[in-house]
Amino acid sequence: MTLWGTVLDAVILLSVAMASGMLFGRLRQSVIVGYMAAGVILGPGAFNIIHNDVPLSGMAELGVVLLLFTVGLEFPWTRLRKMGGTALGGGGLQLLFTSIFGTIGFLAAGFPAREAVVLGPMIAPSTTALLLRLFTERSEMDSVHARNASVITILQGAFDIPLLIIMTAVGVQATVGQVFAGIGRTALYALGLFAGLYFICNFIIPKLLHVVVMSRNREIPILLAIVTCLVAAWASKMLHISSALGAFIAGALLAESPFATQMRADVNPMKTLFATLFFASFGILVDISWAAKHIQLVLAVAGAIIFGKALIVWPIMKFFGSSHRIAIATGICLSPLDEFIFVLAQIGLTMSIFSPDTFQLIVSAALVTLFLTPLLVASSQRVGHAVETVLVRLHLVRPTEAMSLLGHKSLAGHIILVGFGPAGGGVLEALRKTGRDVVVAELNPQTASQAREQGILAEVGDASRVEVLEHLNISAASAIVITIPDHRAVLRIIRQVRALAPEVVIIARARHHSRIDELTSAGAYAVVDEEEEVGRVLGAEVINHLPKLKPISPIVTTVFPPAAPAAPQSPA
């Protein structure tokens, strides 16, 4: 296909994706689902207007690279290191157990051993691009389950290459020793890539940016960000590592730079263009007529994958210290299949590992899970809350999931502090001067332990739960201060407190100015607006750092000459 033929396909696909996205948006559905629907409509299985050609797939892959680069700019390397235990431990165990149980499940369902051994690991990774997009749209990126799911699914990208090695080994019937040798070689390549990117992003790029700022050239930082992203993706590809993972690592390393926000804003328009092509290109692979004939089988496989993966993640996340509600919500978010499965399925078909029917079954089931992802993300916390409530009523789980260290019922007039991060620590320092008792409610067990080591009364629990609030004796409290950044969680806590203790003073934190009215309407006495407070602090810092100059006379500029005074009128 010629270049302009590819451009025409891209224009048609983007136009239909835009119309479909608008339609789904009006129906209060995710626009990403509309983009995927556009691919199904235009693909060979429906109107057969666009075929699955290589140039269009290349542009779609570029969209993922740019998307993961901007996501990396949101996750500084220092932040990722703090989450390493959950990401590496939880994500690694999830990949291992899903691969094992998935293979067993496909064997039990009657699939040939050659297919089952590949299909089991293929369904283990979860969608990255779609989850991150949905978390951002729903302003949930700061919630605990979203942070867990985001980091796990990003680091699952490292599993793509071992998957390719497994598929190649099955295709050419390689020995076990050859498989492990290939995986070890890839791990060494990945380590070398990270070392190279770390050196470039920490020692070379900061100096280049300093020169750019000094020259005040607005375009060069944009080009520098794009070049860094594409070089990292290209190097990853040459080393047979996921290009999206390389771009993410580059973004995470550059996130420590003061220019990260501007880089993210500059790259975002191009990311939107190519990422739309990426989502829309999924549907092109699906033969809608085949899926319609085998709809029961497709739905059964998709349902088993969603339920099975969520069930596997639940105990793993619980083992790493999450509450049942958070563990279940994380599992539901990680249950859809990864976008890369479409690439793997094509490779499996080409290498004659999969039959045409198995290929269509796996891509159709994958598309179903991706279509359901917005619904799964939206319902994950409600389902987690409902399941945890049932477990409590059956006396299988204690309400606070923590050993009570003090008799809260004896407290009166105390202040409940929800969240013990940097904001919560600042609030506590101010409250200590009042001499009042302060009780901290914190979801993270490690953070709660750190608070106890400082002599602070702290409990592990979800403050949006009735049992937890009652345990903290909310009815006798004088105030509750909510410092967590997750807007939806803050809203749930306010409503629950207002229902249990109408007279308690509620002070809440708002990440965005647009959320203030919703929080005050729910019952907050006062809302601290982060955006407004940042503006005040910035203004104060500017004034503090201005040189002490003598006052100067104001400059008055006259744009129009003053009108001549009117002549006095003679009396009538």
Buried (B, 14 or more C-beta within 10 A) or exposed (E): EEEEEBBEBBEBBBEBBBEBBEBBEEEEBBBBBBBBBBBBBBBBBBEEBBEBBEBBBEBBBBBBBBBBBBBBBBBBBEBBEEBEEBBBBBBBBBBBBBBBBBBEBBBEEEBEEBBBBBBBBBBBBBBBBBBBBBBBBBBBBBBBBBBBBBBBBBBBBBBBBBBBBBBBBBBEEBEEEEBEEBBEBBBEBBEEBBEBBBEBBBEEBBEBBEEBEEEEEEEBBBEBBBEBBBBBBBBBBEBBBBBBBBBBBBBBBBBBBEBBEBBBEBBBEBBEBBBBBBBBBBBBBBBBEBBEEBEEBBBEBBBBBBEBBBBBBBBBBBEBBBBBBBBBBBBBBBBBBBBBBBBBBBBBBEBEBBBEEBBBBBBBBBBBBBBBBBEBBEBBBEBBBEBBBEBBEEEEBBBBBBEEEEEBEEBEEBBBBBBBEEBBBEBBEEBEEEEEBBBBBBBBBEBBEBBBEEEBBBBBBBBBBEBBBBBBBBBBBBBBBBBBBBBBBBBBBBEBBBEEBEEBBBBBBBBEEEBBEBBBEBBBEEBBBBEEEEEEEEEEEEEEEEEEEEEEEEEEEEEEEEEEEEEEEEEE
